[in-house]
Amino acid sequence: MVQGKTKGLQSKASSSRQAAKAAANPKKGKRYIPPKKTALVKQASMRQSLTAKINKSIEQQMVSAASAGKLTIMKNTVDTESPKVTPGSKVSKS
């Protein structure tokens, strides 16, 4: 019969628990494997540069639209069109 504590059993239990957590919660998002062929590497870099240019132009358009005038949200415009009724005020019927 074994007398006293056995070594290593407690540490193995904790590592298996962490492994189970890692398997239950994989990383979110699309998996990306970088291309190895030269043509595909060139195509990927071209796509990345084009995406960056498109995003930059969209951001510049948003900045110019924001500096040109007041930005509004549709909910705010709907609220301003209909008269607001507060509990203390009376609405006159004409």
Helices and strands as residue ranges (DSSP letters): H 9-24, H 38-68, H 74-81
